[in-house]
Amino acid sequence: MQYSNHLKSILIVGDLFPTCQNVSYFSKGDIETLFGKEIVQKFSEAYFSICNLEGALTDHPDKCKKTGPVKLAPTDAVEAYRKLGINYCLLANNHATDGGHRGMLDTMQTLDNAGIKYIGAGKSENDIVHFFVKEVGGLRVGFYNVSERMYNKPTETQAGAWLYDEYIVCRELAQLKEECDYLIVLYHGGIEKFPYPSPENKKRFHRMADSGADMIIAQHTHCVGCEEYYNSSYLLYGQGDFLLNNFAAGLTDSGLIIELDIEDGQVHIQKHLVKSVDNMYVRYAEQQDLSDFYARSEKVNDDAFVFRLFQKFCDNELKLYLTAFKSPSKLRLRQRKFFPRAYKKWLFRYNERDLLFALHSLRSEQNRETAVVGIEHQLGIS
């Protein structure tokens, strides 16, 4: 497709954060080693670019109390983001608060010092900027960043992310749509390592689209998913990572650069496949083969087919949740009747990690839906 000289492009990439293997390249700003010539060239030609900053940039040892990986990197790692030409970082994600309140403050200050803007988080629940509007190629384009709730909830005194509340989000999207011509939601959520939308996630995307979103991109899933054209909106269920330590061959080793070419008030969407190399670098894929992506996309509206796959996925994940919620045996129940003190001692024999995992399973939309569907399938109910 040929565009005029009025063409302006926006690049949106998924999760980007250093690992212990490549953090030195980040700190040196060695973007050619990290990203390769083709990707660096594409960023240099873009009008502006956006990434999800999947962790905390901090030089302090504070950590969030949680289960799962904690993603921290020194503040000088921001040099790679700056050199690549990242203009906006998305902070509404489940790792932004991995460094605790101090780490979140350090991250925002580091981005400010580097001249990189951010949305999706703030110093407190009353200090969160989660959208912006920018004039691009004759269009007023809005960007809205929101995350599922995990360990990232802000308070009146603690930093955190902008979290999904359907009533608030849909109301704000309807209001924001009045201020812009094209509205993009950058959503951090969905089922990790599952390349289709779960039933609840699909409903959520449709509601946001009905409220005014022209495009919704799901990050967080760590794999390239599928796309859907819903009425006049474009929905991407899983962008995949850009560069992150989450490698699994054939699943999380790929991601998409979403390029929006805006010319004379029209938006043209292009998808560019990138591949992880040795879990340290990312490269523009020589073979831009998206056949699997398009095959999945043809099935996205076959709800019965997708749900069967989701049930199978949930069955495989179920043991993780049953460990946290295993009910007492008949022997334990008799113990409760005749030896209540011994039963109470058994009931509360949880270490801190057990309690954190139970809390995470209950609080996270992703984990809750996966556990419920898996248990229902095992019981043969719906």
C-alpha positions as CSV (number, residue, x, y, z in Angstrom):
1,M,0.0,0.0,0.0
2,Q,1.4,3.4,-1.0
3,Y,1.0,6.3,1.4
4,S,1.5,10.0,1.0
5,N,4.1,12.1,2.7
6,H,1.5,12.9,5.3
7,L,1.8,9.4,6.7
8,K,2.6,9.1,10.4
9,S,3.1,5.8,12.1
10,I,2.7,4.7,15.7
11,L,4.5,1.6,17.1
12,I,3.0,-0.4,20.0
13,V,5.0,-3.2,21.4
14,G,4.4,-5.6,24.3
15,D,6.3,-6.4,27.5
16,L,9.8,-5.0,27.5
17,F,12.2,-5.5,30.5
18,P,15.8,-6.4,31.1
19,T,17.0,-9.8,32.3
20,C,20.1,-10.6,34.3
21,Q,21.6,-11.9,31.0
22,N,21.1,-8.7,29.0
23,V,20.8,-5.9,31.6
24,S,24.3,-4.6,30.8
25,Y,23.2,-4.0,27.2
26,F,20.2,-2.0,28.4
27,S,22.4,0.1,30.7
28,K,24.9,0.8,27.9
29,G,22.0,1.6,25.5
30,D,23.3,-1.0,23.0
31,I,20.0,-1.2,21.1
32,E,21.5,-2.8,18.0
33,T,22.6,-5.8,20.0
34,L,19.3,-6.0,21.9
35,F,16.9,-5.4,19.0
36,G,18.8,-5.7,15.7
37,K,19.1,-3.3,12.8
38,E,15.6,-3.9,11.3
39,I,13.8,-3.1,14.5
40,V,16.0,-0.1,15.4
41,Q,15.4,1.3,11.9
42,K,11.6,0.9,12.2
43,F,11.6,2.7,15.6
44,S,13.7,5.5,14.1
45,E,11.1,6.1,11.4
46,A,8.1,6.0,13.7
47,Y,6.3,9.2,14.7
48,F,6.2,7.9,18.2
49,S,6.2,4.5,20.0
50,I,4.8,2.8,23.1
51,C,5.9,-0.2,25.2
52,N,4.7,-2.0,28.3
53,L,7.4,-1.5,31.0
54,E,7.0,-4.9,32.7
55,G,8.8,-4.3,36.0
56,A,10.4,-1.7,38.3
57,L,13.4,0.4,37.5
58,T,15.0,1.0,40.9
59,D,18.4,0.9,42.6
60,H,16.9,0.0,46.0
61,P,16.4,-3.5,47.4
62,D,12.7,-3.1,48.3
63,K,10.4,-5.8,46.9
64,C,6.7,-6.3,46.8
65,K,5.4,-9.2,49.0
66,K,4.1,-11.6,46.4
67,T,4.5,-15.1,44.8
68,G,5.9,-15.5,41.4
69,P,8.8,-13.7,39.6
70,V,9.9,-10.3,40.8
71,K,11.1,-8.1,38.0
72,L,13.6,-5.4,39.0
73,A,16.3,-3.6,37.0
74,P,18.7,-0.7,37.8
75,T,17.6,2.7,36.8
76,D,20.4,3.1,34.2
77,A,18.7,0.3,32.2
78,V,16.3,3.1,31.0
79,E,19.1,4.1,28.5
80,A,17.9,1.4,26.1
81,Y,14.3,2.6,26.2
82,R,15.6,6.1,25.5
83,K,17.9,5.2,22.8
84,L,15.3,3.0,21.0
85,G,13.0,6.0,21.0
86,I,10.3,4.9,23.3
87,N,8.0,7.9,23.9
88,Y,5.5,6.4,26.3
89,C,5.7,3.5,28.8
90,L,2.6,1.7,30.0
91,L,2.7,1.1,33.8
92,A,-0.7,-0.5,34.3
93,N,0.6,-4.1,34.7
94,N,1.2,-6.7,37.3
95,H,4.9,-6.1,37.7
96,A,5.1,-2.3,38.0
97,T,4.9,-2.5,41.8
98,D,7.4,-5.4,42.1
99,G,9.8,-2.9,43.8
100,G,7.1,-1.8,46.3
101,H,6.1,1.8,46.8
102,R,9.7,3.0,46.6
103,G,10.3,1.1,43.4
104,M,7.3,2.5,41.7
105,L,8.3,6.1,42.7
106,D,11.9,5.3,41.3
107,T,10.4,4.0,38.1
108,M,8.4,7.1,37.4
109,Q,11.2,9.5,38.4
110,T,13.6,7.5,36.1
111,L,11.3,7.9,33.2
112,D,10.8,11.6,33.9
113,N,14.6,12.1,34.0
114,A,14.9,10.2,30.6
115,G,12.2,12.3,29.0
116,I,9.9,9.3,28.6
117,K,6.2,9.8,29.5
118,Y,4.1,7.2,31.1
119,I,0.5,6.3,31.8
120,G,-1.3,3.7,33.9
121,A,0.1,4.3,37.4
122,G,0.7,6.9,40.0
123,K,2.1,7.8,43.4
124,S,-1.3,7.0,45.0
125,E,-4.8,6.1,43.9
126,N,-5.6,9.8,43.5
127,D,-2.6,10.5,41.3
128,I,-3.0,8.1,38.4
129,V,-2.9,9.4,34.8
130,H,-4.2,6.5,32.7
131,F,-4.9,8.1,29.2
132,F,-3.8,10.8,26.8
133,V,-4.9,12.2,23.5
134,K,-2.5,13.0,20.7
135,E,-3.0,14.5,17.3
136,V,-1.5,12.1,14.7
137,G,-1.9,12.4,10.9
138,G,-5.1,14.5,11.1
139,L,-6.7,12.4,13.8
140,R,-7.1,12.9,17.5
141,V,-6.0,9.5,18.9
142,G,-6.7,8.5,22.4
143,F,-4.7,5.9,24.4
144,Y,-6.1,4.3,27.6
145,N,-4.1,2.0,29.8
146,V,-5.7,-0.4,32.4
147,S,-4.7,-3.6,34.1
148,E,-6.3,-6.6,35.8
149,R,-5.9,-6.5,39.6
150,M,-3.0,-8.6,40.9
151,Y,-0.4,-7.2,43.4
152,N,-0.7,-3.7,41.9
153,K,-3.6,-2.1,43.8
154,P,-2.8,1.6,44.8
155,T,-4.0,3.1,48.1
156,E,-4.3,6.7,49.4
157,T,-0.6,6.5,50.4
158,Q,0.9,3.8,48.2
159,A,1.7,3.8,44.5
160,G,-0.1,1.4,42.1
161,A,-1.7,0.8,38.7
162,W,-5.0,1.8,37.2
163,L,-7.2,-1.3,37.7
164,Y,-10.1,-2.5,35.7
165,D,-13.5,-1.7,37.1
166,E,-16.1,-2.2,34.4
167,Y,-18.5,0.5,35.4
168,I,-15.7,3.1,35.7
169,V,-13.7,2.0,32.6
170,C,-16.7,1.8,30.2
171,R,-18.0,5.2,31.5
172,E,-14.6,6.8,30.9
173,L,-14.2,5.3,27.5
174,A,-17.6,6.7,26.4
175,Q,-16.5,10.1,27.7
176,L,-13.0,9.9,26.1
177,K,-14.4,8.9,22.8
178,E,-16.1,12.3,22.6
179,E,-12.7,13.9,22.8
180,C,-11.0,11.8,20.1
181,D,-11.5,10.3,16.7
182,Y,-9.8,7.0,17.3
183,L,-9.6,5.3,20.8
184,I,-7.1,2.6,21.7
185,V,-7.3,0.6,24.9
186,L,-4.0,-1.0,26.0
187,Y,-5.2,-3.7,28.4
188,H,-2.9,-5.7,30.6
189,G,-4.8,-8.9,31.3
190,G,-6.1,-12.2,29.9
191,I,-4.9,-15.8,30.4
192,E,-1.2,-16.2,30.4
193,K,0.1,-18.6,27.7
194,F,-3.4,-19.2,26.3
195,P,-3.7,-17.9,22.7
196,Y,-7.5,-17.3,22.7
197,P,-9.7,-15.1,24.8
198,S,-11.4,-16.7,27.8
199,P,-15.2,-16.3,27.9
200,E,-15.0,-13.5,30.5
201,N,-12.2,-11.7,28.6
202,K,-14.1,-11.7,25.4
203,K,-17.2,-10.2,27.1
204,R,-15.0,-7.6,28.7
205,F,-13.5,-6.6,25.3
206,H,-16.9,-6.4,23.7
207,R,-18.2,-4.1,26.4
208,M,-15.2,-1.8,26.1
209,A,-15.7,-1.7,22.3
210,D,-19.4,-1.0,22.8
211,S,-18.3,1.9,25.0
212,G,-16.3,3.5,22.3
213,A,-12.9,1.7,21.9
214,D,-11.9,1.4,18.3
215,M,-8.9,-0.9,19.1
216,I,-8.2,-3.0,22.1
217,I,-4.8,-4.7,22.5
218,A,-4.3,-7.4,25.2
219,Q,-0.8,-7.6,26.7
220,H,0.3,-9.9,29.6
221,T,-0.5,-13.2,28.0
222,H,3.1,-13.7,26.8
223,C,2.0,-15.3,23.6
224,V,0.6,-14.2,20.2
225,G,-3.1,-14.9,20.3
226,C,-5.7,-14.0,17.7
227,E,-7.7,-11.1,16.4
228,E,-11.4,-10.3,16.0
229,Y,-13.2,-7.6,14.1
230,Y,-16.2,-6.8,16.3
231,N,-18.6,-4.3,14.7
232,S,-16.2,-1.5,13.8
233,S,-13.6,-2.3,16.4
234,Y,-10.3,-4.2,16.1
235,L,-9.6,-6.6,19.0
236,L,-6.2,-8.3,19.5
237,Y,-6.3,-11.0,22.1
238,G,-2.6,-11.4,22.9
239,Q,0.2,-9.3,21.4
240,G,3.0,-11.4,22.9
241,D,6.1,-10.1,24.5
242,F,8.6,-7.8,22.9
243,L,11.7,-8.7,24.9
244,L,11.2,-10.4,28.3
245,N,12.6,-13.4,30.2
246,N,9.6,-15.6,29.7
247,F,10.8,-18.0,27.0
248,A,9.1,-21.2,25.9
249,A,9.9,-22.4,22.4
250,G,7.0,-22.1,20.0
251,L,4.8,-20.2,22.5
252,T,6.3,-17.2,24.2
253,D,9.3,-16.8,21.9
254,S,7.3,-14.5,19.5
255,G,5.5,-11.2,19.7
256,L,3.9,-8.6,17.4
257,I,4.9,-5.0,16.7
258,I,1.6,-3.3,16.0
259,E,2.1,-0.4,13.6
260,L,-0.6,2.1,13.0
261,D,-0.1,4.0,9.8
262,I,-2.3,7.1,9.9
263,E,-2.7,9.1,6.7
264,D,-5.2,11.8,6.0
265,G,-7.5,10.7,8.8
266,Q,-7.4,7.0,8.0
267,V,-5.9,4.2,10.2
268,H,-4.1,1.3,8.6
269,I,-3.0,-1.6,10.9
270,Q,0.1,-3.6,10.2
271,K,1.5,-6.5,12.2
272,H,5.2,-7.3,12.4
273,L,6.4,-10.6,13.8
274,V,9.5,-10.6,16.1
275,K,11.3,-13.5,17.6
276,S,13.3,-14.0,20.8
277,V,16.9,-15.1,20.4
278,D,18.6,-17.0,23.2
279,N,16.2,-15.3,25.7
280,M,18.5,-12.3,25.5
281,Y,17.7,-10.4,22.3
282,V,14.8,-9.9,19.9
283,R,14.9,-9.8,16.1
284,Y,12.6,-8.9,13.2
285,A,11.5,-12.3,11.9
286,E,12.9,-13.1,8.5
287,Q,9.7,-15.1,7.7
288,Q,6.7,-13.0,8.5
289,D,4.6,-16.1,8.8
290,L,1.4,-15.3,10.6
291,S,-0.6,-18.3,9.3
292,D,-1.1,-19.8,12.7
293,F,-2.3,-16.4,14.0
294,Y,-4.9,-16.1,11.2
295,A,-6.0,-19.7,11.6
296,R,-6.7,-19.1,15.3
297,S,-8.5,-15.9,14.4
298,E,-10.9,-17.8,12.1
299,K,-11.9,-19.8,15.1
300,V,-12.2,-17.0,17.6
301,N,-16.0,-16.7,17.2
302,D,-16.6,-20.5,17.5
303,D,-17.3,-20.2,21.2
304,A,-17.8,-23.9,21.8
305,F,-14.4,-24.7,20.2
306,V,-12.6,-22.0,22.2
307,F,-14.3,-23.1,25.4
308,R,-13.2,-26.7,24.9
309,L,-9.6,-25.6,24.6
310,F,-10.0,-23.3,27.6
311,Q,-11.4,-26.2,29.7
312,K,-8.4,-28.4,28.7
313,F,-6.1,-25.5,29.6
314,C,-7.8,-25.0,33.0
315,D,-7.7,-28.8,33.7
316,N,-3.9,-28.6,33.3
317,E,-3.7,-25.6,35.6
318,L,-6.1,-26.8,38.2
319,K,-3.7,-28.6,40.5
320,L,-2.0,-25.2,41.3
321,Y,-5.2,-23.9,42.7
322,L,-6.4,-27.0,44.5
323,T,-3.2,-27.0,46.4
324,A,-4.3,-23.7,48.0
325,F,-7.9,-24.7,48.5
326,K,-7.9,-28.4,49.3
327,S,-10.8,-29.2,51.5
328,P,-10.4,-31.2,54.8
329,S,-10.8,-35.0,54.7
330,K,-13.4,-36.8,56.7
331,L,-10.8,-37.6,59.3
332,R,-10.0,-33.9,59.6
333,L,-13.7,-33.1,59.9
334,R,-14.0,-35.6,62.8
335,Q,-11.0,-34.0,64.3
336,R,-12.8,-30.7,64.2
337,K,-15.7,-32.2,66.2
338,F,-13.7,-34.0,68.9
339,F,-10.3,-32.1,68.9
340,P,-11.2,-28.6,67.9
341,R,-7.8,-27.1,69.0
342,A,-5.8,-29.6,66.9
343,Y,-8.1,-29.0,63.9
344,K,-7.6,-25.2,64.2
345,K,-3.9,-25.7,64.4
346,W,-3.9,-27.8,61.2
347,L,-6.2,-25.3,59.5
348,F,-3.8,-22.4,60.0
349,R,-0.7,-24.3,59.3
350,Y,0.1,-22.1,56.3
351,N,3.4,-20.3,55.7
352,E,3.5,-16.9,54.2
353,R,4.0,-18.1,50.7
354,D,0.9,-20.4,51.0
355,L,-1.2,-17.4,52.1
356,L,0.2,-15.2,49.3
357,F,-0.7,-17.8,46.7
358,A,-4.2,-18.2,48.1
359,L,-4.7,-14.4,48.1
360,H,-3.3,-14.2,44.5
361,S,-5.7,-17.0,43.4
362,L,-8.7,-15.2,44.8
363,R,-7.8,-11.7,43.8
364,S,-6.6,-12.2,40.2
365,E,-9.3,-12.3,37.6
366,Q,-7.2,-14.6,35.5
367,N,-6.5,-17.1,38.2
368,R,-10.1,-17.0,39.5
369,E,-11.6,-17.7,36.1
370,T,-9.1,-20.5,35.4
371,A,-9.8,-22.2,38.7
372,V,-13.6,-21.9,38.5
373,V,-13.7,-23.4,35.0
374,G,-11.3,-26.2,35.8
375,I,-13.2,-27.2,39.0
376,E,-16.6,-27.0,37.2
377,H,-15.2,-29.3,34.4
378,Q,-13.9,-31.8,37.0
379,L,-17.3,-31.8,38.7
380,G,-19.2,-32.0,35.4
381,I,-21.2,-28.9,36.1
382,S,-21.5,-25.5,34.4
